[in-house]
Amino acid sequence: MSLSPRSSLRELQRQDDVRADFTHFLDANKQCNSDLSQGKTSVPPILRSGSVVRSLNSSFQSAGKPSVKITLDDIEEEVSFWNSAIVCYVLGANPPLEVLEGFARRDWKEKVDRVGLISYGIFIIRFASVEERDNVLNGGYTFFNKRPVIMKAWNPDKDFQKEDMRMVPIWIQLENLELKYCGQNTLFKLVGQIGDPILVDEITKQRQKLIFPRVLIEVSMKQALPETIEFEDEYGGVAIVGIKYEWKPTICKNCNGLGHNTTNSRKAQGPQKQQQWVVKDKKETSKKEETVAADGFQPI
């Protein structure tokens, strides 16, 4: 676009005005920041040149806008494939993938299609159908090596992470409890002193095991777990029962990790000492050989 001498002069004048206004804005903004840092009251400057404002706005918009957009159609195939999956982790443990996969296939057999690792300690298990997945989720608590397995249906819109658990289920056994106290109603009353009773072990419930009745309870992660409990019997006497915990929800105070105490924390132990090979001096060996007496005996 060609400009006449007059229009060219006006354009040059406009550019000079914009440049002067922008320079003034920068100086005033610097002074404003200086006043604020000293505790003084200051009014922020205003950039008056519309062309500069429009230019800056377009620059910010173009800089923050990605060049590629992923649509729902792009992810539809993957979402459909993993729709019958659960995401899970073992509370207080990080088993290897092959170990967790073996556990899943033993428990749920042909229902399991595949098992994968999506991040450290977090696994995804795909089932043959959504119905099979829901049956597993609604089937009650699942335990891996006496530790609860936290499971949720896979959601494509959420990044599943290990949660800050407050309440956890644990199995306990009551030691030296008389046979007459092994009914479900009595057991729930006794273990209610520790946590919320959930269910009695099926073997205990069917009276197939008459000692060490086993009960699943829900406890707080931070509560104290007593070694014994007391109750008043039917004759007014006081009875004491020992409690055996199959697993305790231990929290490390150093790293906030589960499954180990502060003493066994790697952070508390510091860097591990490395073993070093030490080469023995041949002279020392030869001196020991020289001390052997002529009669074949070595002095001690």
C-alpha positions in Angstrom: 0.0 0.0 0.0 1.5 3.3 -1.2 1.2 6.4 0.9 1.2 10.0 -0.1 3.8 12.4 1.5 1.1 13.8 3.8 -0.3 10.4 4.9 3.2 9.2 5.4 4.0 12.1 7.6 0.8 11.4 9.7 1.8 7.7 10.0 5.3 8.6 11.2 3.8 11.0 13.7 1.4 8.3 15.0 4.2 5.9 15.5 6.2 8.5 17.4 3.2 9.1 19.7 2.6 5.4 20.3 6.3 4.9 21.1 6.4 7.9 23.4 3.2 6.7 25.2 4.5 3.2 25.6 7.8 4.5 27.0 6.0 6.7 29.5 3.9 3.7 30.5 6.9 1.6 31.2 8.6 4.4 33.3 5.4 5.0 35.2 4.9 1.3 35.9 8.5 1.0 37.2 7.9 4.0 39.5 4.6 2.5 40.7 6.4 -0.8 41.7 9.1 1.1 43.5 6.5 3.1 45.5 4.6 -0.1 46.4 7.8 -1.8 47.6 8.4 1.1 50.0 4.9 1.0 51.4 3.7 4.1 49.5 0.3 4.5 47.9 0.5 4.5 44.1 -1.9 4.5 41.2 -1.1 2.0 38.4 -0.5 3.7 35.0 -2.9 3.2 32.0 -1.7 2.4 28.5 -3.7 4.7 26.3 -2.5 3.8 22.8 -5.2 1.4 21.5 -2.9 -0.1 18.8 -0.3 -1.2 21.4 -3.1 -2.8 23.6 -4.5 -4.7 20.6 -1.0 -5.8 19.6 -0.2 -7.1 23.1 -3.6 -8.9 23.4 -3.2 -10.7 20.1 0.4 -11.7 21.1 -0.8 -13.2 24.3 -3.7 -15.0 22.7 -1.5 -16.6 20.0 1.2 -17.5 22.5 -1.3 -19.4 24.9 -3.2 -21.2 22.2 -2.0 -24.8 21.4 -1.5 -25.6 17.8 -3.1 -29.1 18.1 -6.5 -30.0 19.5 -7.6 -33.6 20.6 -11.3 -34.3 20.1 -13.6 -36.9 21.7 -13.5 -38.8 18.4 -9.7 -39.1 18.7 -9.9 -40.8 22.1 -13.2 -42.8 21.6 -11.4 -46.1 20.8 -9.2 -46.0 23.9 -12.0 -44.9 26.2 -14.2 -47.7 24.9 -11.4 -50.3 25.4 -10.6 -49.4 29.0 -14.2 -48.7 30.0 -14.5 -52.1 31.8 -11.3 -51.6 33.8 -10.6 -50.7 37.5 -7.7 -48.8 38.9 -6.3 -50.0 42.2 -3.4 -50.0 44.6 -2.4 -52.0 47.7 -2.5 -49.9 50.9 1.0 -49.8 52.4 2.7 -51.9 49.7 4.0 -51.6 46.1 4.1 -55.1 44.7 5.7 -55.7 41.3 3.4 -55.9 38.3 3.9 -59.7 37.8 3.0 -60.3 41.5 -0.2 -58.2 41.3 -1.2 -59.8 38.0 -0.9 -63.3 39.5 -2.9 -62.2 42.5 -5.7 -60.8 40.2 -5.9 -63.8 38.0 -6.0 -66.2 41.0 -8.8 -64.2 42.6 -10.9 -63.3 39.5 -9.7 -66.0 37.1 -11.1 -65.7 33.6 -12.8 -62.4 34.4 -9.5 -60.6 34.0 -8.5 -59.7 30.5 -5.2 -57.9 31.2 -3.3 -56.1 34.0 -1.0 -53.1 33.6 1.0 -50.6 35.6 0.1 -46.9 35.0 2.3 -45.3 37.6 4.4 -46.4 40.6 2.3 -48.7 42.8 -0.9 -48.0 40.8 -2.4 -50.7 38.5 -5.1 -51.0 35.9 -7.1 -54.2 35.6 -9.3 -54.7 32.6 -12.2 -57.1 32.9 -14.1 -59.0 30.1 -17.1 -56.8 30.6 -18.5 -53.9 32.6 -20.7 -56.3 34.4 -17.7 -58.4 35.6 -16.0 -55.2 36.7 -19.0 -54.1 38.7 -19.3 -57.5 40.4 -15.8 -57.2 41.6 -16.3 -53.6 42.9 -19.5 -54.5 44.7 -18.2 -57.8 46.0 -16.8 -56.3 49.3 -13.3 -55.7 50.5 -10.3 -57.3 48.7 -7.0 -58.0 50.5 -3.5 -58.5 49.2 -1.2 -60.1 51.8 -3.6 -59.0 54.5 -3.5 -55.4 53.2 -6.6 -53.8 51.8 -6.7 -53.2 48.0 -8.2 -49.8 47.2 -10.2 -50.1 43.9 -12.2 -47.7 41.7 -13.7 -47.8 38.3 -11.4 -46.3 35.7 -12.5 -42.8 34.7 -11.0 -41.2 31.6 -11.5 -37.7 33.0 -9.7 -38.3 36.3 -6.1 -38.9 37.1 -6.2 -41.7 39.7 -3.7 -41.2 42.6 -3.2 -42.7 46.0 -5.6 -41.0 48.3 -5.2 -39.7 51.8 -7.0 -42.5 53.5 -8.7 -41.8 56.8 -10.5 -45.1 57.5 -9.2 -48.6 56.5 -10.5 -52.2 57.0 -8.3 -54.6 58.9 -8.7 -58.2 60.1 -8.3 -58.9 63.8 -8.3 -62.1 65.8 -9.4 -62.4 69.5 -7.1 -64.6 71.5 -8.2 -67.0 74.3 -11.9 -66.0 73.9 -14.3 -68.5 75.5 -16.5 -70.4 73.1 -19.7 -68.9 74.4 -18.6 -65.4 73.3 -17.9 -66.4 69.7 -21.3 -65.5 68.3 -21.6 -62.6 65.9 -23.6 -60.3 68.2 -21.1 -60.8 71.0 -18.1 -60.4 68.7 -19.4 -57.2 67.3 -19.9 -55.8 70.8 -16.3 -56.7 71.8 -14.5 -55.4 68.7 -16.7 -52.2 68.7 -14.3 -51.0 71.3 -11.6 -50.8 68.7 -13.4 -49.8 65.5 -16.6 -50.3 63.4 -17.4 -54.0 62.9 -18.0 -55.0 59.3 -18.3 -58.8 59.2 -17.3 -62.0 60.8 -15.0 -64.4 58.9 -17.1 -67.1 57.2 -15.2 -69.9 58.9 -15.8 -68.3 62.3 -19.5 -67.7 61.4 -20.0 -71.3 60.4 -18.3 -72.5 63.7 -15.7 -74.4 61.7 -13.0 -72.7 63.7 -13.6 -72.6 67.4 -10.5 -70.6 68.5 -9.2 -67.2 67.6 -12.4 -65.8 66.0 -11.7 -63.5 63.1 -13.5 -60.2 62.5 -13.1 -57.5 59.9 -13.3 -54.0 61.4 -12.8 -50.4 60.1 -10.4 -48.2 62.0 -8.9 -44.8 61.7 -5.4 -44.5 60.2 -4.2 -42.4 63.1 -5.9 -44.1 66.1 -4.1 -46.2 68.7 -4.7 -49.9 68.4 -4.9 -51.6 71.8 -3.3 -55.0 72.5 -6.1 -56.1 74.8 -9.7 -55.2 75.4 -11.9 -55.7 78.6 -15.5 -56.5 79.1 -17.9 -57.3 81.9 -19.2 -60.9 81.6 -22.7 -62.1 82.4 -21.8 -62.6 86.1 -20.3 -59.1 86.7 -16.7 -60.2 86.4 -14.1 -58.5 84.3 -12.5 -60.5 81.4 -9.5 -59.5 79.3 -9.0 -60.6 75.7 -5.9 -60.3 73.6 -6.1 -58.8 70.1 -4.0 -60.0 67.2 -3.8 -57.6 64.2 -3.1 -59.3 60.9 -1.9 -55.9 59.6 -1.6 -52.5 61.2 -2.1 -49.3 59.2 1.3 -47.8 60.2 2.2 -44.3 59.1 5.8 -43.1 58.9 6.3 -39.7 60.4 9.3 -39.0 58.2 7.9 -39.6 54.8 4.1 -40.1 55.5 4.4 -43.4 53.8 2.3 -46.5 54.7 3.4 -49.9 55.8 6.6 -49.0 57.8 7.3 -47.1 61.0 9.7 -44.1 61.5 12.6 -46.4 62.6 12.6 -48.3 59.4 12.2 -45.2 57.2 14.9 -44.7 54.6 14.8 -41.0 55.2 15.6 -41.6 58.9 18.4 -44.0 58.2 20.1 -41.6 55.8 22.2 -42.6 52.8 23.2 -46.3 52.9 26.8 -47.2 53.3 28.4 -48.7 50.3 30.6 -51.8 50.7 34.2 -51.4 49.6 36.7 -54.0 48.5 39.9 -54.0 50.4 43.0 -55.6 48.9 45.1 -57.4 51.5 48.8 -56.7 51.6 50.8 -59.7 50.5 53.5 -58.7 53.1 51.1 -59.2 55.9 50.3 -62.7 54.6 54.0 -63.6 54.3 54.7 -62.4 57.9 52.0 -64.7 59.2 53.5 -67.6 57.4 56.9 -66.8 58.9 55.6 -67.1 62.4 54.9 -70.8 62.0 57.5 -72.6 64.1 59.8 -75.3 62.7 57.7 -78.0 64.5 54.7 -77.0 62.4 52.8 -75.2 65.2 51.8 -71.5 65.0 51.8 -69.4 68.2 48.5 -67.8 69.1 
